């Protein structure tokens, strides 16, 4: 089937956005793998391996459970029922960080800043993750994940002198010769 006209534009845009979303997802997967390796996931007998927890995630909020969580182990580390559940939880946490929805991590954090909050041995953790991703430890998550920049605008306060000048001026009624009341008569 040949697609032409507006349909072609829609299909093209969907393809572009799908490729971008896939590329971003691939970056999240790579970041998750680097974190899992830095945490020791896959090493026989290591806590993340035994708990099916590649991100070595801990209980976030008392009473709340991750999907696929079987329990809580040593040091409040989450135990997942399967490796798949553990990977999905890690991807979800990384997606929350990328979206700016995390309470503890932000997209503009460098790998070192992330490591300081994420890992006890943060220096080695940051170096290992950076090496696996082939980036510097000063790379931000937003840079690595190729997130669009966040545009913010800060309002500047009006200087007190300007406020005082405008406060001292009394409003003056001005008769507009072009303004007429809806009845057609001038006010």
N, CA and C atoms as an extended XYZ file, in Angstrom:
561
Properties=species:S:1:pos:R:3:atomname:S:1:resname:S:1:resid:I:1 pbc="F F F"
N         0.845       -1.177        0.000 N   UNK     1
C         0.000        0.000        0.000 CA  UNK     1
C         0.889        1.238        0.000 C   UNK     1
N         0.601        2.166       -0.856 N   UNK     2
C         1.351        3.406       -0.960 CA  UNK     2
C         0.671        4.468       -0.109 C   UNK     2
N         1.438        5.095        0.766 N   UNK     3
C         0.893        6.118        1.651 CA  UNK     3
C         1.290        7.477        1.098 C   UNK     3
N         0.292        8.348        0.894 N   UNK     4
C         0.558        9.685        0.346 CA  UNK     4
C        -0.161       10.731        1.176 C   UNK     4
N         0.143       11.985        0.890 N   UNK     5
C        -0.544       13.106        1.521 CA  UNK     5
C        -0.328       13.182        3.015 C   UNK     5
N        -1.374       13.621        3.741 N   UNK     6
C        -1.265       13.808        5.194 CA  UNK     6
C        -0.931       12.503        5.927 C   UNK     6
N        -1.422       11.371        5.391 N   UNK     7
C        -1.144       10.085        6.032 CA  UNK     7
C         0.359        9.807        6.037 C   UNK     7
N         1.038       10.196        4.956 N   UNK     8
C         2.485        9.979        4.865 CA  UNK     8
C         3.211       10.774        5.953 C   UNK     8
N         2.770       12.015        6.180 N   UNK     9
C         3.368       12.842        7.224 CA  UNK     9
C         3.174       12.199        8.590 C   UNK     9
N         1.970       11.721        8.857 N   UNK    10
C         1.679       11.085       10.145 CA  UNK    10
C         2.548        9.841       10.329 C   UNK    10
N         2.636        9.012        9.301 N   UNK    11
C         3.452        7.800        9.385 CA  UNK    11
C         4.917        8.171        9.602 C   UNK    11
N         5.402        9.198        8.908 N   UNK    12
C         6.798        9.637        9.068 CA  UNK    12
C         7.063       10.118       10.491 C   UNK    12
N         6.141       10.939       11.023 N   UNK    13
C         6.315       11.434       12.390 CA  UNK    13
C         6.293       10.290       13.396 C   UNK    13
N         5.379        9.347       13.226 N   UNK    14
C         5.325        8.199       14.133 CA  UNK    14
C         6.622        7.403       14.086 C   UNK    14
N         7.168        7.242       12.882 N   UNK    15
C         8.422        6.508       12.739 CA  UNK    15
C         9.560        7.239       13.433 C   UNK    15
N         9.638        8.563       13.251 N   UNK    16
C        10.702        9.348       13.892 CA  UNK    16
C        10.582        9.253       15.404 C   UNK    16
N         9.380        9.452       15.951 N   UNK    17
C         9.196        9.397       17.393 CA  UNK    17
C         9.439        7.985       17.931 C   UNK    17
N         9.057        6.961       17.177 N   UNK    18
C         9.289        5.583       17.610 CA  UNK    18
C        10.774        5.282       17.671 C   UNK    18
N        11.522        5.719       16.661 N   UNK    19
C        12.964        5.495       16.646 CA  UNK    19
C        13.616        6.225       17.810 C   UNK    19
N        13.180        7.486       18.084 N   UNK    20
C        13.747        8.241       19.212 CA  UNK    20
C        13.431        7.537       20.530 C   UNK    20
N        12.179        7.081       20.689 N   UNK    21
C        11.795        6.399       21.931 CA  UNK    21
C        12.589        5.109       22.086 C   UNK    21
N        12.798        4.374       20.977 N   UNK    22
C        13.574        3.142       21.050 CA  UNK    22
C        15.017        3.443       21.422 C   UNK    22
N        15.588        4.499       20.842 N   UNK    23
C        16.972        4.859       21.159 CA  UNK    23
C        17.091        5.216       22.637 C   UNK    23
N        16.112        5.967       23.151 N   UNK    24
C        16.137        6.327       24.568 CA  UNK    24
C        15.988        5.072       25.419 C   UNK    24
N        15.090        4.164       25.027 N   UNK    25
C        14.924        2.918       25.767 CA  UNK    25
C        16.214        2.106       25.752 C   UNK    25
N        16.911        2.084       24.612 N   UNK    26
C        18.178        1.362       24.516 CA  UNK    26
C        19.199        1.957       25.480 C   UNK    26
N        19.187        3.270       25.634 N   UNK    27
C        20.104        3.934       26.565 CA  UNK    27
C        19.755        3.567       28.012 C   UNK    27
N        18.469        3.497       28.322 N   UNK    28
C        18.039        3.106       29.673 CA  UNK    28
C        18.483        1.681       29.957 C   UNK    28
N        18.338        0.805       28.978 N   UNK    29
C        18.758       -0.581       29.141 CA  UNK    29
C        20.272       -0.645       29.363 C   UNK    29
N        21.040        0.118       28.585 N   UNK    30
C        22.503        0.131       28.759 CA  UNK    30
C        22.888        0.658       30.132 C   UNK    30
N        22.218        1.711       30.580 N   UNK    31
C        22.488        2.268       31.900 CA  UNK    31
C        22.143        1.239       32.981 C   UNK    31
N        21.017        0.569       32.816 N   UNK    32
C        20.604       -0.456       33.787 CA  UNK    32
C        21.630       -1.589       33.845 C   UNK    32
N        22.121       -2.005       32.702 N   UNK    33
C        23.132       -3.079       32.676 CA  UNK    33
C        24.422       -2.642       33.366 C   UNK    33
N        24.820       -1.399       33.119 N   UNK    34
C        26.038       -0.888       33.768 CA  UNK    34
C        25.862       -0.820       35.280 C   UNK    34
N        24.685       -0.388       35.718 N   UNK    35
C        24.410       -0.333       37.154 CA  UNK    35
C        24.416       -1.743       37.739 C   UNK    35
N        23.768       -2.684       37.052 N   UNK    36
C        23.711       -4.061       37.536 CA  UNK    36
C        25.119       -4.644       37.679 C   UNK    36
N        25.963       -4.385       36.704 N   UNK    37
C        27.328       -4.901       36.778 CA  UNK    37
C        28.077       -4.262       37.945 C   UNK    37
N        27.893       -2.938       38.129 N   UNK    38
C        28.560       -2.251       39.240 CA  UNK    38
C        28.065       -2.768       40.588 C   UNK    38
N        26.813       -3.213       40.633 N   UNK    39
C        26.237       -3.732       41.877 CA  UNK    39
C        26.600       -5.190       42.133 C   UNK    39
N        27.178       -5.858       41.137 N   UNK    40
C        27.573       -7.251       41.316 CA  UNK    40
C        26.517       -8.255       40.900 C   UNK    40
N        25.499       -7.794       40.180 N   UNK    41
C        24.460       -8.708       39.715 CA  UNK    41
C        25.071       -9.693       38.719 C   UNK    41
N        24.729      -10.968       38.890 N   UNK    42
C        25.271      -12.006       38.016 CA  UNK    42
C        26.417      -12.763       38.654 C   UNK    42
N        26.983      -12.218       39.697 N   UNK    43
C        28.055      -12.905       40.417 CA  UNK    43
C        27.404      -13.880       41.396 C   UNK    43
N        27.815      -15.114       41.301 N   UNK    44
C        27.224      -16.155       42.139 CA  UNK    44
C        27.371      -15.808       43.623 C   UNK    44
N        26.268      -15.861       44.344 N   UNK    45
C        26.265      -15.603       45.777 CA  UNK    45
C        26.125      -14.137       46.153 C   UNK    45
N        26.264      -13.232       45.179 N   UNK    46
C        26.127      -11.797       45.481 CA  UNK    46
C        24.666      -11.488       45.806 C   UNK    46
N        24.469      -10.569       46.728 N   UNK    47
C        23.128      -10.211       47.177 CA  UNK    47
C        22.196       -9.832       46.013 C   UNK    47
N        22.621       -8.943       45.084 N   UNK    48
C        21.721       -8.611       43.973 CA  UNK    48
C        21.324       -9.839       43.144 C   UNK    48
N        22.248      -10.780       42.981 N   UNK    49
C        21.943      -12.003       42.230 CA  UNK    49
C        20.962      -12.876       43.002 C   UNK    49
N        21.222      -13.092       44.282 N   UNK    50
C        20.345      -13.933       45.102 CA  UNK    50
C        18.945      -13.344       45.220 C   UNK    50
N        18.854      -12.018       45.275 N   UNK    51
C        17.559      -11.351       45.445 CA  UNK    51
C        16.889      -10.991       44.117 C   UNK    51
N        17.471      -11.422       42.992 N   UNK    52
C        16.932      -11.092       41.657 CA  UNK    52
C        16.761       -9.579       41.516 C   UNK    52
N        17.723       -8.842       42.029 N   UNK    53
C        17.626       -7.382       42.142 CA  UNK    53
C        18.848       -6.725       41.483 C   UNK    53
N        18.840       -6.599       40.133 N   UNK    54
C        20.013       -6.080       39.425 CA  UNK    54
C        20.395       -4.656       39.816 C   UNK    54
N        19.450       -3.875       40.280 N   UNK    55
C        19.738       -2.499       40.685 CA  UNK    55
C        20.081       -2.379       42.150 C   UNK    55
N        20.041       -3.511       42.864 N   UNK    56
C        20.270       -3.519       44.304 CA  UNK    56
C        19.361       -2.499       44.987 C   UNK    56
N        18.102       -2.445       44.519 N   UNK    57
C        17.126       -1.482       45.020 CA  UNK    57
C        16.748       -1.800       46.459 C   UNK    57
N        16.491       -0.747       47.189 N   UNK    58
C        16.028       -0.886       48.572 CA  UNK    58
C        14.571       -0.456       48.644 C   UNK    58
N        13.951       -0.753       49.762 N   UNK    59
C        12.566       -0.354       49.970 CA  UNK    59
C        12.493        1.167       49.875 C   UNK    59
N        11.653        1.664       48.983 N   UNK    60
C        11.536        3.106       48.780 CA  UNK    60
C        10.665        3.750       49.853 C   UNK    60
N         9.481        3.208       50.031 N   UNK    61
C         8.531        3.740       51.009 CA  UNK    61
C         7.992        2.563       51.811 C   UNK    61
N         8.049        2.678       53.124 N   UNK    62
C         7.563        1.594       53.989 CA  UNK    62
C         6.113        1.265       53.642 C   UNK    62
N         5.853       -0.001       53.463 N   UNK    63
C         4.491       -0.432       53.170 CA  UNK    63
C         4.193       -0.554       51.691 C   UNK    63
N         5.008        0.065       50.839 N   UNK    64
C         4.777       -0.041       49.396 CA  UNK    64
C         5.662       -1.134       48.828 C   UNK    64
N         5.128       -1.852       47.853 N   UNK    65
C         5.886       -2.928       47.223 CA  UNK    65
C         6.033       -2.661       45.739 C   UNK    65
N         7.168       -3.091       45.206 N   UNK    66
C         7.368       -3.078       43.759 CA  UNK    66
C         6.563       -4.227       43.159 C   UNK    66
N         6.106       -4.083       41.921 N   UNK    67
C         5.494       -5.237       41.264 CA  UNK    67
C         6.530       -6.368       41.182 C   UNK    67
N         6.134       -7.566       41.518 N   UNK    68
C         7.050       -8.705       41.469 CA  UNK    68
C         7.927       -8.857       42.698 C   UNK    68
N         7.705       -8.032       43.702 N   UNK    69
C         8.495       -8.113       44.939 CA  UNK    69
C         7.989       -9.271       45.785 C   UNK    69
N         8.941      -10.093       46.270 N   UNK    70
C         8.596      -11.245       47.123 CA  UNK    70
C         8.820      -10.946       48.593 C   UNK    70
N         9.665       -9.998       48.878 N   UNK    71
C         9.960       -9.703       50.269 CA  UNK    71
C        11.067       -8.682       50.397 C   UNK    71
N        11.568       -8.581       51.625 N   UNK    72
C        12.640       -7.637       51.938 CA  UNK    72
C        13.748       -8.437       52.614 C   UNK    72
N        14.969       -8.200       52.173 N   UNK    73
C        16.100       -8.924       52.728 CA  UNK    73
C        16.956       -8.040       53.609 C   UNK    73
N        18.203       -8.449       53.758 N   UNK    74
C        19.168       -7.721       54.582 CA  UNK    74
C        19.275       -6.269       54.138 C   UNK    74
N        19.378       -5.375       55.106 N   UNK    75
C        19.600       -3.962       54.809 CA  UNK    75
C        18.500       -3.314       53.999 C   UNK    75
N        17.282       -3.815       54.106 N   UNK    76
C        16.115       -3.289       53.377 CA  UNK    76
C        16.212       -3.473       51.869 C   UNK    76
N        17.061       -4.395       51.409 N   UNK    77
C        17.134       -4.685       49.978 CA  UNK    77
C        15.895       -5.466       49.557 C   UNK    77
N        15.340       -5.079       48.423 N   UNK    78
C        14.134       -5.721       47.917 CA  UNK    78
C        14.497       -7.074       47.317 C   UNK    78
N        13.680       -8.079       47.633 N   UNK    79
C        13.804       -9.396       47.017 CA  UNK    79
C        12.698       -9.518       45.978 C   UNK    79
N        13.114       -9.769       44.737 N   UNK    80
C        12.144       -9.964       43.661 CA  UNK    80
C        11.974      -11.454       43.412 C   UNK    80
N        10.800      -11.831       42.895 N   UNK    81
C        10.506      -13.238       42.631 CA  UNK    81
C        11.300      -13.757       41.440 C   UNK    81
N        11.563      -12.884       40.464 N   UNK    82
C        12.287      -13.291       39.255 CA  UNK    82
C        13.262      -12.187       38.855 C   UNK    82
N        14.233      -12.557       38.046 N   UNK    83
C        15.151      -11.556       37.494 CA  UNK    83
C        14.378      -10.528       36.663 C   UNK    83
N        13.406      -11.014       35.895 N   UNK    84
C        12.615      -10.111       35.041 CA  UNK    84
C        11.951       -9.016       35.880 C   UNK    84
N        11.360       -9.382       36.998 N   UNK    85
C        10.703       -8.397       37.871 CA  UNK    85
C        11.730       -7.385       38.384 C   UNK    85
N        12.923       -7.865       38.720 N   UNK    86
C        13.981       -6.970       39.187 CA  UNK    86
C        14.438       -6.004       38.109 C   UNK    86
N        14.607       -6.527       36.878 N   UNK    87
C        15.005       -5.650       35.770 CA  UNK    87
C        13.923       -4.605       35.490 C   UNK    87
N        12.661       -5.025       35.489 N   UNK    88
C        11.571       -4.076       35.224 CA  UNK    88
C        11.520       -2.982       36.287 C   UNK    88
N        11.766       -3.339       37.527 N   UNK    89
C        11.773       -2.336       38.600 CA  UNK    89
C        12.921       -1.341       38.395 C   UNK    89
N        14.086       -1.841       37.990 N   UNK    90
C        15.218       -0.945       37.735 CA  UNK    90
C        14.926       -0.029       36.552 C   UNK    90
N        14.387       -0.579       35.458 N   UNK    91
C        14.023        0.264       34.304 CA  UNK    91
C        13.025        1.337       34.722 C   UNK    91
N        12.049        0.935       35.527 N   UNK    92
C        11.029        1.894       35.988 CA  UNK    92
C        11.666        3.023       36.796 C   UNK    92
N        12.594        2.674       37.678 N   UNK    93
C        13.259        3.705       38.487 CA  UNK    93
C        14.067        4.650       37.595 C   UNK    93
N        14.754        4.107       36.602 N   UNK    94
C        15.535        4.951       35.690 CA  UNK    94
C        14.626        5.829       34.839 C   UNK    94
N        13.479        5.298       34.432 N   UNK    95
C        12.509        6.111       33.692 CA  UNK    95
C        11.988        7.261       34.552 C   UNK    95
N        11.749        6.990       35.845 N   UNK    96
C        11.298        8.045       36.755 CA  UNK    96
C        12.358        9.144       36.880 C   UNK    96
N        13.618        8.739       36.977 N   UNK    97
C        14.697        9.726       37.068 CA  UNK    97
C        14.736       10.558       35.796 C   UNK    97
N        14.671        9.895       34.641 N   UNK    98
C        14.731       10.603       33.353 CA  UNK    98
C        13.579       11.591       33.202 C   UNK    98
N        12.419       11.229       33.737 N   UNK    99
C        11.244       12.100       33.631 CA  UNK    99
C        11.249       13.213       34.684 C   UNK    99
N        12.211       13.158       35.612 N   UNK   100
C        12.253       14.160       36.672 CA  UNK   100
C        11.268       13.879       37.791 C   UNK   100
N        10.797       12.633       37.884 N   UNK   101
C         9.792       12.262       38.881 CA  UNK   101
C        10.360       11.577       40.116 C   UNK   101
N        11.683       11.523       40.228 N   UNK   102
C        12.302       10.883       41.380 CA  UNK   102
C        12.490       11.899       42.500 C   UNK   102
N        12.311       11.447       43.735 N   UNK   103
C        12.511       12.336       44.885 CA  UNK   103
C        13.983       12.477       45.247 C   UNK   103
N        14.813       11.516       44.818 N   UNK   104
C        16.211       11.494       45.242 CA  UNK   104
C        17.217       11.763       44.132 C   UNK   104
N        16.808       11.578       42.886 N   UNK   105
C        17.730       11.711       41.757 CA  UNK   105
C        17.117       12.620       40.701 C   UNK   105
N        17.978       13.297       39.929 N   UNK   106
C        17.505       14.213       38.893 CA  UNK   106
C        18.285       13.969       37.601 C   UNK   106
N        17.671       14.272       36.461 N   UNK   107
C        18.351       14.057       35.186 CA  UNK   107
C        19.643       14.868       35.031 C   UNK   107
N        19.744       16.002       35.731 N   UNK   108
C        20.946       16.827       35.579 CA  UNK   108
C        22.082       16.401       36.511 C   UNK   108
N        21.914       15.284       37.213 N   UNK   109
C        22.979       14.777       38.086 CA  UNK   109
C        24.044       14.071       37.238 C   UNK   109
N        25.299       14.255       37.629 N   UNK   110
C        26.383       13.519       36.981 CA  UNK   110
C        26.410       12.102       37.548 C   UNK   110
N        27.175       11.248       36.895 N   UNK   111
C        27.302        9.885       37.415 CA  UNK   111
C        27.907        9.885       38.817 C   UNK   111
N        28.839       10.810       39.079 N   UNK   112
C        29.426       10.908       40.424 CA  UNK   112
C        28.359       11.318       41.436 C   UNK   112
N        27.541       12.308       41.100 N   UNK   113
C        26.483       12.748       42.014 CA  UNK   113
C        25.473       11.626       42.254 C   UNK   113
N        25.131       10.910       41.195 N   UNK   114
C        24.227        9.773       41.325 CA  UNK   114
C        24.856        8.720       42.233 C   UNK   114
N        26.127        8.426       42.004 N   UNK   115
C        26.828        7.397       42.768 CA  UNK   115
C        26.886        7.725       44.254 C   UNK   115
N        27.078        8.986       44.586 N   UNK   116
C        27.169        9.378       45.999 CA  UNK   116
C        25.892        9.054       46.763 C   UNK   116
N        24.761        9.079       46.074 N   UNK   117
C        23.492        8.749       46.728 CA  UNK   117
C        23.133        7.275       46.565 C   UNK   117
N        23.662        6.653       45.520 N   UNK   118
C        23.229        5.308       45.150 CA  UNK   118
C        24.068        4.211       45.781 C   UNK   118
N        25.365        4.445       45.905 N   UNK   119
C        26.263        3.354       46.294 CA  UNK   119
C        27.161        3.744       47.466 C   UNK   119
N        27.456        2.757       48.298 N   UNK   120
C        28.355        3.005       49.421 CA  UNK   120
C        29.767        3.315       48.910 C   UNK   120
N        30.268        2.484       48.014 N   UNK   121
C        31.593        2.689       47.425 CA  UNK   121
C        31.419        3.488       46.136 C   UNK   121
N        30.992        4.741       46.290 N   UNK   122
C        30.555        5.545       45.155 CA  UNK   122
C        31.646        5.834       44.139 C   UNK   122
N        32.903        5.961       44.569 N   UNK   123
C        33.984        6.271       43.616 CA  UNK   123
C        34.161        5.141       42.597 C   UNK   123
N        34.258        3.916       43.106 N   UNK   124
C        34.414        2.770       42.202 CA  UNK   124
C        33.149        2.557       41.372 C   UNK   124
N        32.000        2.727       42.007 N   UNK   125
C        30.726        2.545       41.316 CA  UNK   125
C        30.644        3.497       40.129 C   UNK   125
N        30.940        4.774       40.346 N   UNK   126
C        30.860        5.772       39.267 CA  UNK   126
C        31.848        5.448       38.149 C   UNK   126
N        33.069        5.070       38.514 N   UNK   127
C        34.079        4.733       37.494 CA  UNK   127
C        33.656        3.515       36.681 C   UNK   127
N        33.118        2.496       37.369 N   UNK   128
C        32.689        1.275       36.667 CA  UNK   128
C        31.519        1.544       35.727 C   UNK   128
N        30.533        2.290       36.183 N   UNK   129
C        29.375        2.602       35.343 CA  UNK   129
C        29.820        3.452       34.151 C   UNK   129
N        30.639        4.465       34.407 N   UNK   130
C        31.135        5.327       33.318 CA  UNK   130
C        31.924        4.513       32.294 C   UNK   130
N        32.784        3.625       32.775 N   UNK   131
C        33.581        2.790       31.862 CA  UNK   131
C        32.667        1.921       31.001 C   UNK   131
N        31.653        1.292       31.620 N   UNK   132
C        30.745        0.432       30.860 CA  UNK   132
C        29.929        1.205       29.827 C   UNK   132
N        29.643        2.463       30.123 N   UNK   133
C        28.868        3.299       29.193 CA  UNK   133
C        29.760        4.047       28.206 C   UNK   133
N        31.073        3.987       28.432 N   UNK   134
C        32.055        4.690       27.607 CA  UNK   134
C        31.835        6.203       27.650 C   UNK   134
N        31.656        6.706       28.878 N   UNK   135
C        31.487        8.137       29.109 CA  UNK   135
C        32.328        8.547       30.311 C   UNK   135
N        32.366        9.831       30.580 N   UNK   136
C        33.076       10.363       31.741 CA  UNK   136
C        32.184       10.275       32.976 C   UNK   136
N        32.803       10.281       34.145 N   UNK   137
C        32.021       10.281       35.389 CA  UNK   137
C        31.295       11.610       35.595 C   UNK   137
N        31.668       12.634       34.823 N   UNK   138
C        30.996       13.935       34.927 CA  UNK   138
C        29.845       14.077       33.923 C   UNK   138
N        29.577       13.016       33.182 N   UNK   139
C        28.445       13.017       32.253 CA  UNK   139
C        27.153       13.003       33.059 C   UNK   139
N        26.216       13.853       32.679 N   UNK   140
C        24.918       13.846       33.371 CA  UNK   140
C        24.034       12.745       32.786 C   UNK   140
N        23.035       12.360       33.554 N   UNK   141
C        22.085       11.369       33.057 CA  UNK   141
C        21.353       11.907       31.831 C   UNK   141
N        21.019       13.188       31.854 N   UNK   142
C        20.330       13.806       30.715 CA  UNK   142
C        21.197       13.749       29.462 C   UNK   142
N        22.492       13.998       29.616 N   UNK   143
C        23.394       13.923       28.465 CA  UNK   143
C        23.468       12.497       27.940 C   UNK   143
N        23.662       11.543       28.847 N   UNK   144
C        23.781       10.161       28.401 CA  UNK   144
C        22.489        9.664       27.749 C   UNK   144
N        21.356        9.975       28.376 N   UNK   145
C        20.066        9.511       27.863 CA  UNK   145
C        19.557       10.355       26.702 C   UNK   145
N        20.312       11.421       26.369 N   UNK   146
C        19.952       12.338       25.280 CA  UNK   146
C        18.556       12.918       25.478 C   UNK   146
N        18.324       13.391       26.699 N   UNK   147
C        17.041       14.009       27.022 CA  UNK   147
C        17.020       15.436       26.501 C   UNK   147
N        15.866       15.925       26.061 N   UNK   148
C        15.787       17.321       25.637 CA  UNK   148
C        15.996       18.234       26.837 C   UNK   148
N        16.549       19.418       26.591 N   UNK   149
C        16.776       20.333       27.724 CA  UNK   149
C        15.459       20.784       28.335 C   UNK   149
N        15.505       21.032       29.622 N   UNK   150
C        14.337       21.531       30.339 CA  UNK   150
C        14.451       23.048       30.364 C   UNK   150
N        13.437       23.707       29.856 N   UNK   151
C        13.440       25.165       29.820 CA  UNK   151
C        12.652       25.668       31.018 C   UNK   151
N        13.294       26.482       31.807 N   UNK   152
C        12.605       27.078       32.954 CA  UNK   152
C        12.743       28.585       32.854 C   UNK   152
N        11.814       29.267       33.446 N   UNK   153
C        11.855       30.723       33.461 CA  UNK   153
C        11.664       31.173       34.889 C   UNK   153
N        12.558       32.010       35.333 N   UNK   154
C        12.427       32.561       36.684 CA  UNK   154
C        12.008       34.015       36.562 C   UNK   154
N        10.964       34.365       37.298 N   UNK   155
C        10.535       35.747       37.332 CA  UNK   155
C        11.466       36.516       38.254 C   UNK   155
N        11.879       37.654       37.798 N   UNK   156
C        12.708       38.505       38.654 CA  UNK   156
C        11.792       39.383       39.486 C   UNK   156
N        12.105       39.552       40.740 N   UNK   157
C        11.266       40.414       41.566 CA  UNK   157
C        11.425       41.869       41.116 C   UNK   157
N        10.352       42.610       41.266 N   UNK   158
C        10.393       44.030       40.916 CA  UNK   158
C        11.179       44.753       42.008 C   UNK   158
N        12.173       45.557       41.609 N   UNK   159
C        12.969       46.275       42.619 CA  UNK   159
C        12.078       47.151       43.497 C   UNK   159
N        12.374       47.234       44.792 N   UNK   160
C        11.546       48.010       45.720 CA  UNK   160
C        11.370       49.466       45.294 C   UNK   160
N        12.385       50.075       44.679 N   UNK   161
C        12.277       51.471       44.264 CA  UNK   161
C        11.170       51.640       43.216 C   UNK   161
N        11.087       50.702       42.277 N   UNK   162
C        10.050       50.767       41.239 CA  UNK   162
C         8.677       50.581       41.873 C   UNK   162
N         8.556       49.653       42.804 N   UNK   163
C         7.287       49.432       43.499 CA  UNK   163
C         6.871       50.710       44.210 C   UNK   163
N         7.814       51.386       44.870 N   UNK   164
C         7.502       52.621       45.597 CA  UNK   164
C         7.035       53.711       44.642 C   UNK   164
N         7.665       53.831       43.492 N   UNK   165
C         7.281       54.868       42.513 CA  UNK   165
C         5.858       54.619       42.029 C   UNK   165
N         5.577       53.366       41.634 N   UNK   166
C         4.245       53.073       41.121 CA  UNK   166
C         3.187       53.130       42.212 C   UNK   166
N         3.549       52.845       43.432 N   UNK   167
C         2.590       52.904       44.540 CA  UNK   167
C         2.239       54.346       44.868 C   UNK   167
N         3.166       55.287       44.647 N   UNK   168
C         2.944       56.693       44.988 CA  UNK   168
C         2.083       57.401       43.950 C   UNK   168
N         2.020       56.866       42.744 N   UNK   169
C         1.246       57.511       41.681 CA  UNK   169
C        -0.205       57.077       41.811 C   UNK   169
N        -1.088       58.084       41.869 N   UNK   170
C        -2.504       57.762       41.968 CA  UNK   170
C        -3.077       57.564       40.575 C   UNK   170
N        -3.970       56.599       40.449 N   UNK   171
C        -4.575       56.370       39.136 CA  UNK   171
C        -5.380       57.584       38.690 C   UNK   171
N        -5.307       57.867       37.417 N   UNK   172
C        -6.018       59.006       36.847 CA  UNK   172
C        -7.028       58.470       35.848 C   UNK   172
N        -8.265       58.958       35.953 N   UNK   173
C        -9.285       58.554       35.001 CA  UNK   173
C        -9.058       59.304       33.704 C   UNK   173
N        -8.999       58.592       32.618 N   UNK   174
C        -8.783       59.210       31.311 CA  UNK   174
C       -10.006       58.916       30.474 C   UNK   174
N       -10.533       59.988       29.867 N   UNK   175
C       -11.696       59.812       29.011 CA  UNK   175
C       -11.199       59.457       27.612 C   UNK   175
N       -11.631       58.294       27.137 N   UNK   176
C       -11.238       57.847       25.807 CA  UNK   176
C       -12.317       58.291       24.834 C   UNK   176
N       -11.987       59.182       23.887 N   UNK   177
C       -12.995       59.684       22.958 CA  UNK   177
C       -13.529       58.593       22.026 C   UNK   177
N       -12.797       57.508       21.891 N   UNK   178
C       -13.233       56.443       20.983 CA  UNK   178
C       -14.086       55.395       21.679 C   UNK   178
N       -14.166       55.464       23.013 N   UNK   179
C       -14.929       54.477       23.747 CA  UNK   179
C       -16.363       54.936       23.882 C   UNK   179
N       -17.253       54.096       23.507 N   UNK   180
C       -18.676       54.392       23.697 CA  UNK   180
C       -19.299       53.218       24.422 C   UNK   180
N       -20.278       53.530       25.231 N   UNK   181
C       -21.000       52.503       25.953 CA  UNK   181
C       -21.805       51.701       24.948 C   UNK   181
N       -22.149       50.483       25.287 N   UNK   182
C       -22.873       49.633       24.338 CA  UNK   182
C       -24.221       50.215       23.922 C   UNK   182
N       -24.718       51.223       24.637 N   UNK   183
C       -25.988       51.844       24.252 CA  UNK   183
C       -25.794       52.806       23.095 C   UNK   183
N       -24.525       53.063       22.755 N   UNK   184
C       -24.236       53.964       21.649 CA  UNK   184
C       -23.942       55.370       22.114 C   UNK   184
N       -24.205       55.657       23.391 N   UNK   185
C       -23.953       56.995       23.919 CA  UNK   185
C       -22.563       57.034       24.520 C   UNK   185
N       -21.928       58.177       24.384 N   UNK   186
C       -20.607       58.349       24.980 CA  UNK   186
C       -20.727       58.430       26.482 C   UNK   186
N       -19.745       57.884       27.170 N   UNK   187
C       -19.735       57.915       28.628 CA  UNK   187
C       -19.043       59.125       29.119 C   UNK   187
